[in-house]
Structure formats: C-alpha cells, structure tokens
Amino acid sequence: MGVLRVERSAASGLAAKASGVAWRDYDIQLTVYAVLLAAIGLTMAYSHTTAQLGEGLVAGTTFARGLVWAGLALVVYAAATTFDYRWLRTLTWPIYVVNLALLVATLLLGDADAASSRWISVLGFQFQFSELAKILMIIVLARYLADREQKLDSLTSIVGACLVVAPPWILVLLQPDLGTSLVFVAILGGMLFMAGASLRWLGALAVAGLAALPLVWTYVLHDYQRERLTSFIDPGRDPLGAGFQLLTAHDAVVSGGFLGAGLTNGAQNQSDLLPVQTTDFVFAILAEELGFVGCVVVFLLFTALIWRVLAIAWRSRDPFGLMVGAGIASMILFQLTVNVGMVLGIMPITGIPLPFITHGGSSLLSMAIGLGVLQSIAIRQQRAEW
C-alpha cells in the first residue's frame, strides 16, 4: 500500500506538472525568428518611406504605421501566450459564430478597395477581418479534427471538415478576396493531411475540386481576377495593363543581383512605379535592394520558423495542439510559396501577402495571435518528462 501511495503521488505530481505552466518550455527560437522577419518588414517599410519622403519617421507614413502595428503585435503576442489555450477548445463554436459575424460585417460595412469590401475602419485603424478569420478557422478546424482523430479514414468526417470551412470561405470569396479564400483551402488540406486523413478520399476531393474549376472560372470570378490569373502566362501581351505589375516586379528582382542596390536605392522603390510595392509585391523591392543574399536570409528565417511551429505541434500532448500547429505551418508555407511565386512570375497574381514582410496591421496581428497560441501550447501541453 505504501508503494502504491508513492506511485500515485508521483503520478499526481507529473499530472500537475503537465497541466501547469512550464515557462522553461517557452520556445525562444519561435519568437526570435518571428521578430527578425517582422524587423525585415519594418526595414522595407522604412526604405519605402525614406525613398519617397527623404526621411523615415514621419507621422502617417508606411514606416510610422508599421511601428504602431508592430507594438500592438507584441502586446497581442504576449497576451495570447499568457492565455490558457485550452479555453479556445472549450469556446470553439462561439468563436466560429464570431468569425462568421465579422466576415458578414465586412461585407455589409467594409470600405471599398479595388472593387472589394475587405476593410472596416475602427478608431482610424483599418482591420481586415479575413486575416483574423484564418487563425479562427484553424482553431475551429483543430477542434473538429481532434474530436475525430480515429475517424478520419471516413469520407463523412472529411466532408464534414469541408462543410465547417465552407461558410467562412464563401463569405471571404464574396468580398471578393480570392487570395485569402485560397489560403483557407491550403489550411484545410494541410490540417487534414497532418491529421492522417485518408489519402484516397483527399485525392478524390482534389479531383472534384479541379473538375469544378471551369464553373468557378465562369460564374464566380470577376473579370479583373481572371486577368490577374492569366497575366503571368504572357505578361507582355498587355504590358501597360494586366501584365504591368509582373513585368515591373521582374525588372526589380533582376536588377537586385547578388548583393542588391542597398536600402532606399532601388530604382523601382524610388520611382514608386510598382503597384502595391509595400504589400503584395514587397518581395520584389526586397530582392532589388537586398539582392539574392537578402532573399536567402528571408527564406532561411521562414524555414526555421516553420520548423519551430511543427516542433511545438509534434511535442504537444493532445491532438488539438498538433492540429493548431499544422494549420499555422500550412498557412505560412502556402502564403510564402504563392507570394514569392507570383513576384517571380511562376504563379498567378492572387493578392496573398507575405507574412511579417508585407506591410499590413491585420496580417501582422493575426500572425501574432497564431504564434502566441502556439507558445501557450508549448508551455502548457508539452510531454511530461520522467
């Protein structure tokens, strides 16, 4: 009996250790890589502001706004880390309803921008709730998949996951925001794959999606979206129209060479000819001013960041933590691949931002929330060590 009491006491101690907050498990590397990427984004914002105005720290400029958003992101990151992520699992379906409500509000109240309703202005700040919707959707889908971890060889469970994602996906597509809607699909596919869903059924759904593309092309996409998607095939066909962005971005990348022209010295940056060069096409200016070396550094930082995200996910003691990490890793990898691909002219222009580097408060805050939740998992749900 005495031995049994000792064993029970030891087991209770391990359980308490696992359920508490172990700050020694805080993943400092995840924070460092994210901060370095955000610093590169701020550097590009400074370069753009200085190239246009001759000085960087001017109120209301890209760089000044970037500093404000970066400060807010640090606060949000700390708050998300401190918050016990297990409450997110408990509140999953209220979160889902809030997510839908924010997307509906964007459609009804959003400010028009390039034939879309994507932004809601609050106290002078513009929020793009479709960015936040990515993180909220990862949380909801993580709960759904975690509850069915033994049933994902069933078509019913896989179709159920698709039905969970469908309402926010449709609302985002109606804004219209094609790029973010594609990110939703990537998150869904990545999380299903990491959850161990049947590859046979995933393949069947992928074939069904491809078969539906002609209908989407004809009845869902707008004319300007179709022009963007096809311009990368032959940008020279309309060099002053649909192909202008791609040709200008190509010139910027090629002119950067190995070491780049240096901050504020890029010709495209100084002339401000490249549309959305601080947002969707910021990588072109980065390549122009920091060169091949700068691009390699960015890729290495993203690789290291995704590695840490997956490491936290794999060490999680529950399937919910694994699924959250899988969703965030899928989101970052897809956005990195597509954004750089469209700048290089090997992928269609879809308006997908480059995480941390693209100037945009909503994107940065959403990434801060996602990585903060991961840190909350790291310090609360690591495997107990004997």
N, C-alpha and C positions, 0 to 999 in steps of 0.2 A: 504493500500500500504506500509505503514511503517513497519507493522508486516511482510509483505511478503519479504521486503528487508532484515529485520533482519534474517528471516528464511533462505533466500538464502545465506546471509553472513555466517551464522553458518554452512550451508551445504558445502559451499566452503571451510571453514576452516577445516572441517572434511575431505574433499576430499584431500586437500593439505597435511594434517597430514598423511593420509593413503598412499599417493603417494610418500612422502618424505622418509628420512632415520631416523628411530627412534632407536637410539643406546641403549635406555633403554630396548628394546625388544631383545637385543643380548642374546642368550641362553648360559650363562656361564657354566651351567651344561654339555651341549653337549661338550664344549671344555675340561672341566676338565676330563670327562670320557675318551675321546679320548686320551688326553695327558697321563693319567695314564696307559692306555692299551699300548700305544707306549713306555712308560717308562719300562713296564714289558718286552716288546720285546727287548729293548736295554739291559735290565738286563740279559736276556737269551743269547744275543749275547756276552756280557761281560763274562758271565760264560763259554761259549764255548771257547772263545779266551784265557782266563786265564787257563782253564784246559789243553789246547793244548800247550801253549807257556810259561806259568808261569807268564805272566803279560798281562794286558788288553789293554792298549793304545799303540798299535804297528801299524805303518802305513801299510795299505793294508789288515788288518785283518777284520774279520766279524764285530767286535765292532767298529773299526775306520770307516769303510764304513757305518755302521748303524748310527753313529753320523752325518756324512755328509748328508745322506738321511733324517734324522730327521730335520736337519737345513733347508734343501730345502723344506721339507714338511710344516714347519711352515710358510715359506715365501709364498708358494703356497696357503696355507690355508688363510692367511691374504689377499692375492690378490683376491682370489675367493670371500671372504666375502665382500670386498670393491666394487667389480664389480657388477653392476646392473644386476641381473639375468634375467630381462625382455628382455635384448638383446639376451639371449640364445634362447628365444622363437622366436624372430624375425629371428635369424640366424640358425634355426633348420636344414633346409635342406642342406645348405652349410656345417654344422657340420657333417651331415650324409655322405656327399661326402668325407670329410676329413677323417672320420672314416674308410670308405672303402679303401681309398688310403693308409692309414697307415697299414692296415691289408694286402693289396696286397704287399706293400713294404716289409713287414715282410716275406712273402712267397718268394719273389724274392731275397732279400738281407740279410735275417736273418742268424745269426750264428747258426750252428748245435749244438744241445744239446740233447743228449739221443734220437737220431733218429727223432728230430723235428727241425723246424725252427721257433724259438719263439723270438729271441733277435736281436736287432740292436744296434751296438756299436756306440756311439757318444761321442767324446772327452774323451774316456776312461770309460764312463759310459754305462752300458747295460740297454736298455729300452725294456720292454715287452709291446708292444702296445695293446695286447689283454686285459691287465689290464685296460688301459685307455678306451678301447672300451666299457667296462661295463658301465662306467659313461656316455660316449657319447651316448650310446644306451638308457640309462634311460632318458636322456634329449629329444632325438628324439621321443621315445615312449610316454613320458609325453605330448608332443605337440600333437601327433596324437590322444591320448585318450581324452585330454582336449577339442579338437575340436569336438569330437563326444560323449560328455558325455550323451546326450539324446538318442543316437542311439545304445547303447551297448547291447541292447536286440536282436540286429540283427546279424545273422551269418556273413553277409557281413563285418560288422565292425570288428568283432573278427578275421575273416580270414585275413582281411587287416592288422591288428596288427601283425599277424604271418608272413605275407609277408614282412613287414617292418623289422622284426628281422631276417628273413631267410638269406639274403646275408652276413651280418657280421658273423652270426652263422656258415654258411658253410665255410667261409674263416678261421675262428678260428679252425674248425674241421679239415680242410686240413693241419694245421700246423705240426702235429696234436696236438691239445690241448683239450682233452676230458673234463677235469675238467672245464675249462672256458666255453666251449660250454654248459655244464650242468647249469652253473650259468646263462647264457643267458635265458635258458628255465625257471629257477626259477624266474628270474626278470619278464619275460613276464607273467607267471602265477600269480605272486603276484600283479602286477600292474593291470591286468585285473580283478582280484578278488576285489581289493580295488576300482576300477572304477565302480563297480556294474554291471559287465558283466553278461549275462545270465548264471546261473549255469548249466542249461540244455545243452547249447552249449559248455560250458567249459568241462563238463563231456564227451560229445560226442568227443571233440577233444582229451581229455586224453585217451579215449578208442582207438581212431585211432592211437595215438602215441604208445600205448602199443602193438597194433597189428603190428606196423611197426618194433618193436624191433628185431624180427628174421632177417629181412632184414639188419638192421643196424649191427647186430652182425656178419652176414656172409660176407657182402660186404663192410662195412665201417670201422670197427675196425681192427687194426693191431693185430698181434699175441701177442705182449707184452701187449697190452691193454686188450686183453681177459684174459691173465694170471693174470694180476692185479685184474681184476674184479672178478675172480673166486677164487683167493687165500685166500680170507677172509673166505670162507666156510670151507676149510680144509687146513690151512697153514702148518700143519705137514706133508702133502703129499710131499712137496718139501721144507724141512726146510733150505736148503742151497741155494735155488733159489728164486722162486716167493714168498714163504712164509717167507723168512728170515726177511724182514722188519717188518712184522706184529708180528712175534714171539719175535723179539728183542724189539720192542716197548712195547709189553705186559709185558715183563720182567722189563722194565724200570718203567712202571706205577705201577706194583705190588710192586716193591721194594721201591717205594716212601713212602708208608704207610700214616700215618696221617699228620705228620709234614715235611716229606721229609728228604733227606740226607744233605741238605744245598747246597748253590751255590758252583759250581765247584767240589762238592764231589760225584756227581753221577757216578756210575761205567760205564754206557753207554757213558756218556759225556767224561769221562777221556780216555776211550778206543777208542772213535770215531768209534765204530763199526756200529752204526745205520746210514744207508744211509740218506742223506738229513735231518739230525737232526737239522739244523738251519732253514730249510724252511718247507717242508710239514709235517715233523714229530717233529716239535719243541715242540708240546704239550706233547709228551712222556717224553722229557727231563725236561720240566716244572713240570710234575707230579712227576718225580723221585726226583727232587731237592727241590721242594716247597711243595710236598705232597698234600693230599686231601684238606687241608686248602687253599693252593695256588690256586688250581683248582676252589674252590668255589668262591674265590675272583675274579678270572677272569670271571667266569660265571655271578656273580653279576654285574660286570662292564659292560659286554656286554648287560645284561638285561636292565640296566639303560640307556645305550647308545641308544639302540633300542627304548626304551620308549621316550627318548627326540626327536629322529628322528620323531617318529609318532606324538608326541605332536606338533611339528612345522608344520608337514603336516596337521594335523586336524585343526590348527588355521589359516591356510593360507586362504586368501580371494578369491583365484581363484583355479580352478581345476588343473591347471598346477603345482602349488606348492604342492598340495596334491599328485599328481602323482609322482613327483620327490621324495618326502619323502617315498612314498610307494615302489618305486623301490629300493632306498638305503636300507630301512629296510629289504626288501626281500633278497637283495644281502648279507647283513651282516648275517642275520639269517641262510640262506642256507649254506653259507661258514662255519659258526661256527658249525652247526649241522653235516655237512658232514666231515669236517676236524677232529673234535673230534671223530665222529663215526668211521672213518677209523683207527684212532690210537687205539681205544678200540676194534677194530675187529668186529664191528657190521655193518659196511658199507664197500663197495668195495673201494680199493685204486684208487683214481681218480686224485690225484695231485692238489687238491684245497687248496690254502693257508688259514691260519688262520689270518684274518685281524689284523693289527697292531703288532701281535706277531711274525708271520713268517718274517724272515729276507728277505727283498726284496724291493728295492727302488721303482720299478714301482707300486707295490701294495700299498705302503705307500703314494706315491704321488697321486695316483688315489683316495684313501680314503680322502686325504686332499682336493682335488678338490671337491669331492661329498659333504663333510661336510661343506666346505666353501660356496658352492651354497646354502645349507640349511640355513646357517646363513644369507646369502644375502636375502633369502626369509623371514626369521624371522624378520629382521629389516626393510623390505620394504613392506611386504604383510600381516601383522597381522590385525586382525579385529579391526576396529575403535571402541573406547570406548566412550560412552557418558559421 
